[in-house]
Amino acid sequence: MSQETLNARRLLCPLPVIRTQDKVKSLKSGDQLTVICTDPGVMQDIPAWCRINGHRVVETRAEDGEYIIVLEVG
């Protein structure tokens, strides 16, 4: 299992979801991806995308004006 980080700061919807989708295509099942964003909409958008596409949200948190989502590739 690998752990990757995606910098989606300063991107507005739908770009954080699109960048997440593109990154996940290069990962394997069980890998974890940490997505760091500044658009608060990702707190709903990325978990919804994960549910639709069979991935699991491990953690969501907000700190210092950033929104961080850790997901596990399904």
CHARMM internal coordinates of N, CA and C (Angstrom, degrees):
IC EDIT
DIST 1 N 1 CA 1.4434
DIST 1 CA 1 C 1.5265
ANGL 1 N 1 CA 1 C 109.26
DIST 1 C 2 N 1.3214
ANGL 1 CA 1 C 2 N 115.10
DIHE 1 N 1 CA 1 C 2 N 130.34
DIST 2 N 2 CA 1.4589
ANGL 1 C 2 N 2 CA 118.62
DIHE 1 CA 1 C 2 N 2 CA 176.68
DIST 2 CA 2 C 1.5253
ANGL 2 N 2 CA 2 C 109.82
DIHE 1 C 2 N 2 CA 2 C -108.81
DIST 2 C 3 N 1.3210
ANGL 2 CA 2 C 3 N 115.39
DIHE 2 N 2 CA 2 C 3 N 161.06
DIST 3 N 3 CA 1.4595
ANGL 2 C 3 N 3 CA 121.84
DIHE 2 CA 2 C 3 N 3 CA 177.33
DIST 3 CA 3 C 1.5212
ANGL 3 N 3 CA 3 C 107.61
DIHE 2 C 3 N 3 CA 3 C -122.71
DIST 3 C 4 N 1.3152
ANGL 3 CA 3 C 4 N 115.07
DIHE 3 N 3 CA 3 C 4 N 124.08
DIST 4 N 4 CA 1.4589
ANGL 3 C 4 N 4 CA 121.47
DIHE 3 CA 3 C 4 N 4 CA -178.77
DIST 4 CA 4 C 1.5294
ANGL 4 N 4 CA 4 C 109.04
DIHE 3 C 4 N 4 CA 4 C -120.40
DIST 4 C 5 N 1.3238
ANGL 4 CA 4 C 5 N 116.08
DIHE 4 N 4 CA 4 C 5 N 159.25
DIST 5 N 5 CA 1.4604
ANGL 4 C 5 N 5 CA 121.58
DIHE 4 CA 4 C 5 N 5 CA 176.95
DIST 5 CA 5 C 1.5198
ANGL 5 N 5 CA 5 C 108.43
DIHE 4 C 5 N 5 CA 5 C -126.67
DIST 5 C 6 N 1.3305
ANGL 5 CA 5 C 6 N 115.55
DIHE 5 N 5 CA 5 C 6 N 137.30
DIST 6 N 6 CA 1.4587
ANGL 5 C 6 N 6 CA 122.05
DIHE 5 CA 5 C 6 N 6 CA 177.51
DIST 6 CA 6 C 1.5202
ANGL 6 N 6 CA 6 C 108.57
DIHE 5 C 6 N 6 CA 6 C -117.83
DIST 6 C 7 N 1.3146
ANGL 6 CA 6 C 7 N 116.54
DIHE 6 N 6 CA 6 C 7 N 123.00
DIST 7 N 7 CA 1.4546
ANGL 6 C 7 N 7 CA 122.23
DIHE 6 CA 6 C 7 N 7 CA 177.28
DIST 7 CA 7 C 1.5247
ANGL 7 N 7 CA 7 C 108.09
DIHE 6 C 7 N 7 CA 7 C -90.42
DIST 7 C 8 N 1.3397
ANGL 7 CA 7 C 8 N 116.52
DIHE 7 N 7 CA 7 C 8 N 105.91
DIST 8 N 8 CA 1.4654
ANGL 7 C 8 N 8 CA 121.94
DIHE 7 CA 7 C 8 N 8 CA 177.73
DIST 8 CA 8 C 1.5294
ANGL 8 N 8 CA 8 C 110.06
DIHE 7 C 8 N 8 CA 8 C -115.14
DIST 8 C 9 N 1.3235
ANGL 8 CA 8 C 9 N 115.57
DIHE 8 N 8 CA 8 C 9 N 26.39
DIST 9 N 9 CA 1.4643
ANGL 8 C 9 N 9 CA 120.17
DIHE 8 CA 8 C 9 N 9 CA 178.60
DIST 9 CA 9 C 1.5329
ANGL 9 N 9 CA 9 C 110.10
DIHE 8 C 9 N 9 CA 9 C -64.06
DIST 9 C 10 N 1.3337
ANGL 9 CA 9 C 10 N 114.96
DIHE 9 N 9 CA 9 C 10 N 147.01
DIST 10 N 10 CA 1.4607
ANGL 9 C 10 N 10 CA 123.33
DIHE 9 CA 9 C 10 N 10 CA 176.79
DIST 10 CA 10 C 1.5235
ANGL 10 N 10 CA 10 C 113.86
DIHE 9 C 10 N 10 CA 10 C 64.39
DIST 10 C 11 N 1.3284
ANGL 10 CA 10 C 11 N 117.84
DIHE 10 N 10 CA 10 C 11 N 14.55
DIST 11 N 11 CA 1.4592
ANGL 10 C 11 N 11 CA 121.57
DIHE 10 CA 10 C 11 N 11 CA 174.47
DIST 11 CA 11 C 1.5232
ANGL 11 N 11 CA 11 C 108.60
DIHE 10 C 11 N 11 CA 11 C -103.39
DIST 11 C 12 N 1.3143
ANGL 11 CA 11 C 12 N 116.42
DIHE 11 N 11 CA 11 C 12 N 139.95
DIST 12 N 12 CA 1.4557
ANGL 11 C 12 N 12 CA 121.34
DIHE 11 CA 11 C 12 N 12 CA 179.22
DIST 12 CA 12 C 1.5210
ANGL 12 N 12 CA 12 C 110.22
DIHE 11 C 12 N 12 CA 12 C -105.14
DIST 12 C 13 N 1.3198
ANGL 12 CA 12 C 13 N 115.58
DIHE 12 N 12 CA 12 C 13 N 156.56
DIST 13 N 13 CA 1.4529
ANGL 12 C 13 N 13 CA 123.43
DIHE 12 CA 12 C 13 N 13 CA 179.73
DIST 13 CA 13 C 1.5336
ANGL 13 N 13 CA 13 C 109.40
DIHE 12 C 13 N 13 CA 13 C -51.28
DIST 13 C 14 N 1.3032
ANGL 13 CA 13 C 14 N 117.83
DIHE 13 N 13 CA 13 C 14 N 134.43
DIST 14 N 14 CA 1.4564
ANGL 13 C 14 N 14 CA 130.18
DIHE 13 CA 13 C 14 N 14 CA 8.96
DIST 14 CA 14 C 1.5275
ANGL 14 N 14 CA 14 C 114.30
DIHE 13 C 14 N 14 CA 14 C -98.84
DIST 14 C 15 N 1.3252
ANGL 14 CA 14 C 15 N 118.01
DIHE 14 N 14 CA 14 C 15 N 9.97
DIST 15 N 15 CA 1.4719
ANGL 14 C 15 N 15 CA 120.09
DIHE 14 CA 14 C 15 N 15 CA -173.50
DIST 15 CA 15 C 1.5272
ANGL 15 N 15 CA 15 C 115.06
DIHE 14 C 15 N 15 CA 15 C -58.42
DIST 15 C 16 N 1.3482
ANGL 15 CA 15 C 16 N 121.23
DIHE 15 N 15 CA 15 C 16 N -40.25
DIST 16 N 16 CA 1.4714
ANGL 15 C 16 N 16 CA 118.20
DIHE 15 CA 15 C 16 N 16 CA 177.87
DIST 16 CA 16 C 1.5364
ANGL 16 N 16 CA 16 C 113.07
DIHE 15 C 16 N 16 CA 16 C -59.56
DIST 16 C 17 N 1.3249
ANGL 16 CA 16 C 17 N 116.71
DIHE 16 N 16 CA 16 C 17 N -37.77
DIST 17 N 17 CA 1.4707
ANGL 16 C 17 N 17 CA 120.08
DIHE 16 CA 16 C 17 N 17 CA 179.05
DIST 17 CA 17 C 1.5292
ANGL 17 N 17 CA 17 C 109.81
DIHE 16 C 17 N 17 CA 17 C -69.59
DIST 17 C 18 N 1.3106
ANGL 17 CA 17 C 18 N 116.75
DIHE 17 N 17 CA 17 C 18 N -41.70
DIST 18 N 18 CA 1.4753
ANGL 17 C 18 N 18 CA 120.31
DIHE 17 CA 17 C 18 N 18 CA 179.97
DIST 18 CA 18 C 1.5229
ANGL 18 N 18 CA 18 C 110.42
DIHE 17 C 18 N 18 CA 18 C -64.03
DIST 18 C 19 N 1.3208
ANGL 18 CA 18 C 19 N 117.42
DIHE 18 N 18 CA 18 C 19 N -44.03
DIST 19 N 19 CA 1.4799
ANGL 18 C 19 N 19 CA 120.37
DIHE 18 CA 18 C 19 N 19 CA 178.53
DIST 19 CA 19 C 1.5281
ANGL 19 N 19 CA 19 C 110.97
DIHE 18 C 19 N 19 CA 19 C -64.60
DIST 19 C 20 N 1.3491
ANGL 19 CA 19 C 20 N 116.26
DIHE 19 N 19 CA 19 C 20 N -37.82
DIST 20 N 20 CA 1.4710
ANGL 19 C 20 N 20 CA 120.45
DIHE 19 CA 19 C 20 N 20 CA 176.94
DIST 20 CA 20 C 1.5263
ANGL 20 N 20 CA 20 C 109.68
DIHE 19 C 20 N 20 CA 20 C -62.51
DIST 20 C 21 N 1.3120
ANGL 20 CA 20 C 21 N 116.60
DIHE 20 N 20 CA 20 C 21 N -46.79
DIST 21 N 21 CA 1.4643
ANGL 20 C 21 N 21 CA 121.47
DIHE 20 CA 20 C 21 N 21 CA 179.66
DIST 21 CA 21 C 1.5266
ANGL 21 N 21 CA 21 C 110.77
DIHE 20 C 21 N 21 CA 21 C -59.44
DIST 21 C 22 N 1.3246
ANGL 21 CA 21 C 22 N 117.09
DIHE 21 N 21 CA 21 C 22 N -44.82
DIST 22 N 22 CA 1.4672
ANGL 21 C 22 N 22 CA 120.46
DIHE 21 CA 21 C 22 N 22 CA 179.36
DIST 22 CA 22 C 1.5283
ANGL 22 N 22 CA 22 C 111.70
DIHE 21 C 22 N 22 CA 22 C -62.90
DIST 22 C 23 N 1.3254
ANGL 22 CA 22 C 23 N 117.30
DIHE 22 N 22 CA 22 C 23 N -41.22
DIST 23 N 23 CA 1.4664
ANGL 22 C 23 N 23 CA 121.21
DIHE 22 CA 22 C 23 N 23 CA -179.45
DIST 23 CA 23 C 1.5292
ANGL 23 N 23 CA 23 C 111.11
DIHE 22 C 23 N 23 CA 23 C -67.18
DIST 23 C 24 N 1.3393
ANGL 23 CA 23 C 24 N 116.63
DIHE 23 N 23 CA 23 C 24 N -42.33
DIST 24 N 24 CA 1.4685
ANGL 23 C 24 N 24 CA 120.57
DIHE 23 CA 23 C 24 N 24 CA -178.49
DIST 24 CA 24 C 1.5307
ANGL 24 N 24 CA 24 C 110.99
DIHE 23 C 24 N 24 CA 24 C -60.62
DIST 24 C 25 N 1.3153
ANGL 24 CA 24 C 25 N 117.48
DIHE 24 N 24 CA 24 C 25 N -31.23
DIST 25 N 25 CA 1.4774
ANGL 24 C 25 N 25 CA 120.83
DIHE 24 CA 24 C 25 N 25 CA 179.44
DIST 25 CA 25 C 1.5236
ANGL 25 N 25 CA 25 C 111.96
DIHE 24 C 25 N 25 CA 25 C -60.05
DIST 25 C 26 N 1.3369
ANGL 25 CA 25 C 26 N 117.45
DIHE 25 N 25 CA 25 C 26 N -26.06
DIST 26 N 26 CA 1.4638
ANGL 25 C 26 N 26 CA 120.70
DIHE 25 CA 25 C 26 N 26 CA -178.58
DIST 26 CA 26 C 1.5309
ANGL 26 N 26 CA 26 C 112.24
DIHE 25 C 26 N 26 CA 26 C -93.07
DIST 26 C 27 N 1.3385
ANGL 26 CA 26 C 27 N 117.25
DIHE 26 N 26 CA 26 C 27 N 0.47
DIST 27 N 27 CA 1.4627
ANGL 26 C 27 N 27 CA 121.25
DIHE 26 CA 26 C 27 N 27 CA -177.43
DIST 27 CA 27 C 1.5143
ANGL 27 N 27 CA 27 C 110.85
DIHE 26 C 27 N 27 CA 27 C -105.32
DIST 27 C 28 N 1.3264
ANGL 27 CA 27 C 28 N 115.88
DIHE 27 N 27 CA 27 C 28 N 166.97
DIST 28 N 28 CA 1.4641
ANGL 27 C 28 N 28 CA 122.53
DIHE 27 CA 27 C 28 N 28 CA -179.94
DIST 28 CA 28 C 1.5172
ANGL 28 N 28 CA 28 C 110.08
DIHE 27 C 28 N 28 CA 28 C -107.95
DIST 28 C 29 N 1.2980
ANGL 28 CA 28 C 29 N 116.39
DIHE 28 N 28 CA 28 C 29 N 160.09
DIST 29 N 29 CA 1.4584
ANGL 28 C 29 N 29 CA 122.09
DIHE 28 CA 28 C 29 N 29 CA 177.52
DIST 29 CA 29 C 1.5345
ANGL 29 N 29 CA 29 C 109.51
DIHE 28 C 29 N 29 CA 29 C -55.98
DIST 29 C 30 N 1.3233
ANGL 29 CA 29 C 30 N 115.78
DIHE 29 N 29 CA 29 C 30 N 131.89
DIST 30 N 30 CA 1.4623
ANGL 29 C 30 N 30 CA 121.04
DIHE 29 CA 29 C 30 N 30 CA -178.89
DIST 30 CA 30 C 1.5218
ANGL 30 N 30 CA 30 C 113.51
DIHE 29 C 30 N 30 CA 30 C 96.39
DIST 30 C 31 N 1.3332
ANGL 30 CA 30 C 31 N 117.33
DIHE 30 N 30 CA 30 C 31 N -17.79
DIST 31 N 31 CA 1.4665
ANGL 30 C 31 N 31 CA 120.27
DIHE 30 CA 30 C 31 N 31 CA 176.34
DIST 31 CA 31 C 1.5230
ANGL 31 N 31 CA 31 C 109.69
DIHE 30 C 31 N 31 CA 31 C -67.38
DIST 31 C 32 N 1.3239
ANGL 31 CA 31 C 32 N 116.30
DIHE 31 N 31 CA 31 C 32 N 153.48
DIST 32 N 32 CA 1.4620
ANGL 31 C 32 N 32 CA 120.91
DIHE 31 CA 31 C 32 N 32 CA 176.89
DIST 32 CA 32 C 1.5202
ANGL 32 N 32 CA 32 C 109.92
DIHE 31 C 32 N 32 CA 32 C -113.37
DIST 32 C 33 N 1.3313
ANGL 32 CA 32 C 33 N 114.24
DIHE 32 N 32 CA 32 C 33 N 141.57
DIST 33 N 33 CA 1.4575
ANGL 32 C 33 N 33 CA 121.33
DIHE 32 CA 32 C 33 N 33 CA 178.26
DIST 33 CA 33 C 1.5241
ANGL 33 N 33 CA 33 C 108.52
DIHE 32 C 33 N 33 CA 33 C -125.74
DIST 33 C 34 N 1.3241
ANGL 33 CA 33 C 34 N 116.30
DIHE 33 N 33 CA 33 C 34 N 126.04
DIST 34 N 34 CA 1.4595
ANGL 33 C 34 N 34 CA 122.44
DIHE 33 CA 33 C 34 N 34 CA 174.28
DIST 34 CA 34 C 1.5159
ANGL 34 N 34 CA 34 C 107.61
DIHE 33 C 34 N 34 CA 34 C -101.07
DIST 34 C 35 N 1.3338
ANGL 34 CA 34 C 35 N 115.64
DIHE 34 N 34 CA 34 C 35 N 119.85
DIST 35 N 35 CA 1.4627
ANGL 34 C 35 N 35 CA 121.77
DIHE 34 CA 34 C 35 N 35 CA -179.27
DIST 35 CA 35 C 1.5292
ANGL 35 N 35 CA 35 C 107.57
DIHE 34 C 35 N 35 CA 35 C -107.08
DIST 35 C 36 N 1.3346
ANGL 35 CA 35 C 36 N 116.77
DIHE 35 N 35 CA 35 C 36 N 124.71
DIST 36 N 36 CA 1.4570
ANGL 35 C 36 N 36 CA 122.24
DIHE 35 CA 35 C 36 N 36 CA -179.64
DIST 36 CA 36 C 1.5197
ANGL 36 N 36 CA 36 C 107.98
DIHE 35 C 36 N 36 CA 36 C -112.10
DIST 36 C 37 N 1.3404
ANGL 36 CA 36 C 37 N 115.93
DIHE 36 N 36 CA 36 C 37 N 121.25
DIST 37 N 37 CA 1.4601
ANGL 36 C 37 N 37 CA 122.03
DIHE 36 CA 36 C 37 N 37 CA -173.70
DIST 37 CA 37 C 1.5216
ANGL 37 N 37 CA 37 C 110.34
DIHE 36 C 37 N 37 CA 37 C -131.64
DIST 37 C 38 N 1.3324
ANGL 37 CA 37 C 38 N 114.93
DIHE 37 N 37 CA 37 C 38 N 164.55
DIST 38 N 38 CA 1.4567
ANGL 37 C 38 N 38 CA 120.90
DIHE 37 CA 37 C 38 N 38 CA 172.40
DIST 38 CA 38 C 1.5317
ANGL 38 N 38 CA 38 C 111.08
DIHE 37 C 38 N 38 CA 38 C -115.78
DIST 38 C 39 N 1.3142
ANGL 38 CA 38 C 39 N 118.90
DIHE 38 N 38 CA 38 C 39 N -6.50
DIST 39 N 39 CA 1.4648
ANGL 38 C 39 N 39 CA 123.35
DIHE 38 CA 38 C 39 N 39 CA 178.05
DIST 39 CA 39 C 1.5337
ANGL 39 N 39 CA 39 C 108.34
DIHE 38 C 39 N 39 CA 39 C -89.14
DIST 39 C 40 N 1.3391
ANGL 39 CA 39 C 40 N 118.58
DIHE 39 N 39 CA 39 C 40 N 116.01
DIST 40 N 40 CA 1.4673
ANGL 39 C 40 N 40 CA 120.08
DIHE 39 CA 39 C 40 N 40 CA -177.25
DIST 40 CA 40 C 1.5263
ANGL 40 N 40 CA 40 C 113.90
DIHE 39 C 40 N 40 CA 40 C -63.94
DIST 40 C 41 N 1.3203
ANGL 40 CA 40 C 41 N 117.97
DIHE 40 N 40 CA 40 C 41 N -18.33
DIST 41 N 41 CA 1.4546
ANGL 40 C 41 N 41 CA 120.86
DIHE 40 CA 40 C 41 N 41 CA 179.21
DIST 41 CA 41 C 1.5191
ANGL 41 N 41 CA 41 C 114.03
DIHE 40 C 41 N 41 CA 41 C -62.48
DIST 41 C 42 N 1.3220
ANGL 41 CA 41 C 42 N 116.66
DIHE 41 N 41 CA 41 C 42 N -21.49
DIST 42 N 42 CA 1.4665
ANGL 41 C 42 N 42 CA 119.35
DIHE 41 CA 41 C 42 N 42 CA -179.02
DIST 42 CA 42 C 1.5269
ANGL 42 N 42 CA 42 C 112.49
DIHE 41 C 42 N 42 CA 42 C -65.49
DIST 42 C 43 N 1.3256
ANGL 42 CA 42 C 43 N 116.67
DIHE 42 N 42 CA 42 C 43 N -20.86
DIST 43 N 43 CA 1.4674
ANGL 42 C 43 N 43 CA 119.59
DIHE 42 CA 42 C 43 N 43 CA -178.85
DIST 43 CA 43 C 1.5316
ANGL 43 N 43 CA 43 C 111.27
DIHE 42 C 43 N 43 CA 43 C -65.98
DIST 43 C 44 N 1.3236
ANGL 43 CA 43 C 44 N 117.74
DIHE 43 N 43 CA 43 C 44 N -21.02
DIST 44 N 44 CA 1.4609
ANGL 43 C 44 N 44 CA 122.06
DIHE 43 CA 43 C 44 N 44 CA 172.81
DIST 44 CA 44 C 1.5272
ANGL 44 N 44 CA 44 C 111.26
DIHE 43 C 44 N 44 CA 44 C -104.72
DIST 44 C 45 N 1.3371
ANGL 44 CA 44 C 45 N 116.36
DIHE 44 N 44 CA 44 C 45 N -39.10
DIST 45 N 45 CA 1.4620
ANGL 44 C 45 N 45 CA 120.30
DIHE 44 CA 44 C 45 N 45 CA -172.18
DIST 45 CA 45 C 1.5237
ANGL 45 N 45 CA 45 C 113.43
DIHE 44 C 45 N 45 CA 45 C -67.97
DIST 45 C 46 N 1.3225
ANGL 45 CA 45 C 46 N 117.99
DIHE 45 N 45 CA 45 C 46 N -47.14
DIST 46 N 46 CA 1.4701
ANGL 45 C 46 N 46 CA 119.70
DIHE 45 CA 45 C 46 N 46 CA -176.97
DIST 46 CA 46 C 1.5271
ANGL 46 N 46 CA 46 C 111.66
DIHE 45 C 46 N 46 CA 46 C -69.76
DIST 46 C 47 N 1.3554
ANGL 46 CA 46 C 47 N 120.42
DIHE 46 N 46 CA 46 C 47 N -43.53
DIST 47 N 47 CA 1.4689
ANGL 46 C 47 N 47 CA 118.32
DIHE 46 CA 46 C 47 N 47 CA 174.73
DIST 47 CA 47 C 1.5343
ANGL 47 N 47 CA 47 C 113.06
DIHE 46 C 47 N 47 CA 47 C -59.56
DIST 47 C 48 N 1.3332
ANGL 47 CA 47 C 48 N 117.93
DIHE 47 N 47 CA 47 C 48 N -37.45
DIST 48 N 48 CA 1.4704
ANGL 47 C 48 N 48 CA 120.40
DIHE 47 CA 47 C 48 N 48 CA 177.26
DIST 48 CA 48 C 1.5259
ANGL 48 N 48 CA 48 C 110.13
DIHE 47 C 48 N 48 CA 48 C -64.77
DIST 48 C 49 N 1.3202
ANGL 48 CA 48 C 49 N 116.75
DIHE 48 N 48 CA 48 C 49 N -42.60
DIST 49 N 49 CA 1.4606
ANGL 48 C 49 N 49 CA 120.89
DIHE 48 CA 48 C 49 N 49 CA 177.65
DIST 49 CA 49 C 1.5318
ANGL 49 N 49 CA 49 C 110.39
DIHE 48 C 49 N 49 CA 49 C -61.82
DIST 49 C 50 N 1.3323
ANGL 49 CA 49 C 50 N 116.71
DIHE 49 N 49 CA 49 C 50 N -40.77
DIST 50 N 50 CA 1.4738
ANGL 49 C 50 N 50 CA 120.86
DIHE 49 CA 49 C 50 N 50 CA 178.61
DIST 50 CA 50 C 1.5261
ANGL 50 N 50 CA 50 C 111.07
DIHE 49 C 50 N 50 CA 50 C -61.07
DIST 50 C 51 N 1.3395
ANGL 50 CA 50 C 51 N 117.18
DIHE 50 N 50 CA 50 C 51 N -46.17
DIST 51 N 51 CA 1.4680
ANGL 50 C 51 N 51 CA 120.53
DIHE 50 CA 50 C 51 N 51 CA 179.71
DIST 51 CA 51 C 1.5230
ANGL 51 N 51 CA 51 C 111.28
DIHE 50 C 51 N 51 CA 51 C -59.07
DIST 51 C 52 N 1.3196
ANGL 51 CA 51 C 52 N 116.84
DIHE 51 N 51 CA 51 C 52 N -43.43
DIST 52 N 52 CA 1.4620
ANGL 51 C 52 N 52 CA 121.61
DIHE 51 CA 51 C 52 N 52 CA -178.45
DIST 52 CA 52 C 1.5265
ANGL 52 N 52 CA 52 C 111.27
DIHE 51 C 52 N 52 CA 52 C -66.16
DIST 52 C 53 N 1.3222
ANGL 52 CA 52 C 53 N 117.05
DIHE 52 N 52 CA 52 C 53 N -34.43
DIST 53 N 53 CA 1.4657
ANGL 52 C 53 N 53 CA 121.44
DIHE 52 CA 52 C 53 N 53 CA -172.68
DIST 53 CA 53 C 1.5275
ANGL 53 N 53 CA 53 C 114.95
DIHE 52 C 53 N 53 CA 53 C -104.12
DIST 53 C 54 N 1.3215
ANGL 53 CA 53 C 54 N 117.67
DIHE 53 N 53 CA 53 C 54 N 6.70
DIST 54 N 54 CA 1.4626
ANGL 53 C 54 N 54 CA 120.28
DIHE 53 CA 53 C 54 N 54 CA 173.26
DIST 54 CA 54 C 1.5155
ANGL 54 N 54 CA 54 C 115.87
DIHE 53 C 54 N 54 CA 54 C 81.39
DIST 54 C 55 N 1.3130
ANGL 54 CA 54 C 55 N 117.16
DIHE 54 N 54 CA 54 C 55 N 23.80
DIST 55 N 55 CA 1.4560
ANGL 54 C 55 N 55 CA 121.33
DIHE 54 CA 54 C 55 N 55 CA 176.68
DIST 55 CA 55 C 1.5301
ANGL 55 N 55 CA 55 C 108.49
DIHE 54 C 55 N 55 CA 55 C -104.34
DIST 55 C 56 N 1.3205
ANGL 55 CA 55 C 56 N 117.04
DIHE 55 N 55 CA 55 C 56 N 163.84
DIST 56 N 56 CA 1.4630
ANGL 55 C 56 N 56 CA 121.21
DIHE 55 CA 55 C 56 N 56 CA -176.44
DIST 56 CA 56 C 1.5195
ANGL 56 N 56 CA 56 C 110.08
DIHE 55 C 56 N 56 CA 56 C -118.46
DIST 56 C 57 N 1.3321
ANGL 56 CA 56 C 57 N 115.16
DIHE 56 N 56 CA 56 C 57 N 131.33
DIST 57 N 57 CA 1.4603
ANGL 56 C 57 N 57 CA 120.21
DIHE 56 CA 56 C 57 N 57 CA 175.07
DIST 57 CA 57 C 1.5219
ANGL 57 N 57 CA 57 C 107.83
DIHE 56 C 57 N 57 CA 57 C -82.93
DIST 57 C 58 N 1.3169
ANGL 57 CA 57 C 58 N 116.34
DIHE 57 N 57 CA 57 C 58 N 120.13
DIST 58 N 58 CA 1.4593
ANGL 57 C 58 N 58 CA 122.57
DIHE 57 CA 57 C 58 N 58 CA -179.09
DIST 58 CA 58 C 1.5271
ANGL 58 N 58 CA 58 C 110.02
DIHE 57 C 58 N 58 CA 58 C -87.10
DIST 58 C 59 N 1.3302
ANGL 58 CA 58 C 59 N 116.83
DIHE 58 N 58 CA 58 C 59 N -39.54
DIST 59 N 59 CA 1.4624
ANGL 58 C 59 N 59 CA 120.52
DIHE 58 CA 58 C 59 N 59 CA -174.83
DIST 59 CA 59 C 1.5205
ANGL 59 N 59 CA 59 C 109.54
DIHE 58 C 59 N 59 CA 59 C -158.83
DIST 59 C 60 N 1.3292
ANGL 59 CA 59 C 60 N 115.81
DIHE 59 N 59 CA 59 C 60 N 144.02
DIST 60 N 60 CA 1.4630
ANGL 59 C 60 N 60 CA 121.83
DIHE 59 CA 59 C 60 N 60 CA 168.21
DIST 60 CA 60 C 1.5230
ANGL 60 N 60 CA 60 C 107.02
DIHE 59 C 60 N 60 CA 60 C -131.82
DIST 60 C 61 N 1.3283
ANGL 60 CA 60 C 61 N 115.16
DIHE 60 N 60 CA 60 C 61 N 140.33
DIST 61 N 61 CA 1.4585
ANGL 60 C 61 N 61 CA 118.67
DIHE 60 CA 60 C 61 N 61 CA 176.77
DIST 61 CA 61 C 1.5249
ANGL 61 N 61 CA 61 C 109.66
DIHE 60 C 61 N 61 CA 61 C -157.99
DIST 61 C 62 N 1.3223
ANGL 61 CA 61 C 62 N 114.32
DIHE 61 N 61 CA 61 C 62 N 157.04
DIST 62 N 62 CA 1.4612
ANGL 61 C 62 N 62 CA 121.16
DIHE 61 CA 61 C 62 N 62 CA 176.14
DIST 62 CA 62 C 1.5173
ANGL 62 N 62 CA 62 C 106.89
DIHE 61 C 62 N 62 CA 62 C -120.60
DIST 62 C 63 N 1.3236
ANGL 62 CA 62 C 63 N 115.79
DIHE 62 N 62 CA 62 C 63 N 132.57
DIST 63 N 63 CA 1.4689
ANGL 62 C 63 N 63 CA 119.90
DIHE 62 CA 62 C 63 N 63 CA 177.08
DIST 63 CA 63 C 1.5239
ANGL 63 N 63 CA 63 C 109.20
DIHE 62 C 63 N 63 CA 63 C -153.50
DIST 63 C 64 N 1.3106
ANGL 63 CA 63 C 64 N 115.30
DIHE 63 N 63 CA 63 C 64 N 133.48
DIST 64 N 64 CA 1.4661
ANGL 63 C 64 N 64 CA 122.53
DIHE 63 CA 63 C 64 N 64 CA 176.53
DIST 64 CA 64 C 1.5299
ANGL 64 N 64 CA 64 C 113.30
DIHE 63 C 64 N 64 CA 64 C 53.15
DIST 64 C 65 N 1.3350
ANGL 64 CA 64 C 65 N 117.02
DIHE 64 N 64 CA 64 C 65 N 41.22
DIST 65 N 65 CA 1.4557
ANGL 64 C 65 N 65 CA 120.85
DIHE 64 CA 64 C 65 N 65 CA 177.78
DIST 65 CA 65 C 1.5141
ANGL 65 N 65 CA 65 C 114.66
DIHE 64 C 65 N 65 CA 65 C 76.57
DIST 65 C 66 N 1.3222
ANGL 65 CA 65 C 66 N 116.93
DIHE 65 N 65 CA 65 C 66 N 9.28
DIST 66 N 66 CA 1.4638
ANGL 65 C 66 N 66 CA 121.25
DIHE 65 CA 65 C 66 N 66 CA 177.15
DIST 66 CA 66 C 1.5171
ANGL 66 N 66 CA 66 C 109.89
DIHE 65 C 66 N 66 CA 66 C -117.39
DIST 66 C 67 N 1.3241
ANGL 66 CA 66 C 67 N 115.25
DIHE 66 N 66 CA 66 C 67 N 151.52
DIST 67 N 67 CA 1.4575
ANGL 66 C 67 N 67 CA 122.10
DIHE 66 CA 66 C 67 N 67 CA -179.82
DIST 67 CA 67 C 1.5235
ANGL 67 N 67 CA 67 C 107.00
DIHE 66 C 67 N 67 CA 67 C -116.90
DIST 67 C 68 N 1.3235
ANGL 67 CA 67 C 68 N 115.07
DIHE 67 N 67 CA 67 C 68 N 124.26
DIST 68 N 68 CA 1.4617
ANGL 67 C 68 N 68 CA 121.12
DIHE 67 CA 67 C 68 N 68 CA -172.61
DIST 68 CA 68 C 1.5163
ANGL 68 N 68 CA 68 C 108.52
DIHE 67 C 68 N 68 CA 68 C -119.48
DIST 68 C 69 N 1.3252
ANGL 68 CA 68 C 69 N 115.23
DIHE 68 N 68 CA 68 C 69 N 126.43
DIST 69 N 69 CA 1.4488
ANGL 68 C 69 N 69 CA 121.36
DIHE 68 CA 68 C 69 N 69 CA 178.48
DIST 69 CA 69 C 1.5282
ANGL 69 N 69 CA 69 C 107.76
DIHE 68 C 69 N 69 CA 69 C -125.28
DIST 69 C 70 N 1.3185
ANGL 69 CA 69 C 70 N 115.13
DIHE 69 N 69 CA 69 C 70 N 126.87
DIST 70 N 70 CA 1.4688
ANGL 69 C 70 N 70 CA 120.81
DIHE 69 CA 69 C 70 N 70 CA 175.49
DIST 70 CA 70 C 1.5163
ANGL 70 N 70 CA 70 C 106.54
DIHE 69 C 70 N 70 CA 70 C -107.12
DIST 70 C 71 N 1.3275
ANGL 70 CA 70 C 71 N 115.97
DIHE 70 N 70 CA 70 C 71 N 125.08
DIST 71 N 71 CA 1.4521
ANGL 70 C 71 N 71 CA 119.41
DIHE 70 CA 70 C 71 N 71 CA 179.12
DIST 71 CA 71 C 1.5172
ANGL 71 N 71 CA 71 C 110.40
DIHE 70 C 71 N 71 CA 71 C -126.40
DIST 71 C 72 N 1.3264
ANGL 71 CA 71 C 72 N 114.32
DIHE 71 N 71 CA 71 C 72 N 154.29
DIST 72 N 72 CA 1.4600
ANGL 71 C 72 N 72 CA 121.45
DIHE 71 CA 71 C 72 N 72 CA 176.33
DIST 72 CA 72 C 1.5142
ANGL 72 N 72 CA 72 C 107.80
DIHE 71 C 72 N 72 CA 72 C -110.51
DIST 72 C 73 N 1.3189
ANGL 72 CA 72 C 73 N 115.54
DIHE 72 N 72 CA 72 C 73 N 128.30
DIST 73 N 73 CA 1.4569
ANGL 72 C 73 N 73 CA 121.18
DIHE 72 CA 72 C 73 N 73 CA -178.41
DIST 73 CA 73 C 1.5272
ANGL 73 N 73 CA 73 C 109.60
DIHE 72 C 73 N 73 CA 73 C -69.08
DIST 73 C 74 N 1.3233
ANGL 73 CA 73 C 74 N 115.91
DIHE 73 N 73 CA 73 C 74 N 131.83
DIST 74 N 74 CA 1.4743
ANGL 73 C 74 N 74 CA 122.28
DIHE 73 CA 73 C 74 N 74 CA -179.33
DIST 74 CA 74 C 1.5050
ANGL 74 N 74 CA 74 C 112.48
DIHE 73 C 74 N 74 CA 74 C -86.99
END
COOR INIT
IC SEED 1 N 1 CA 1 C
IC BUILD
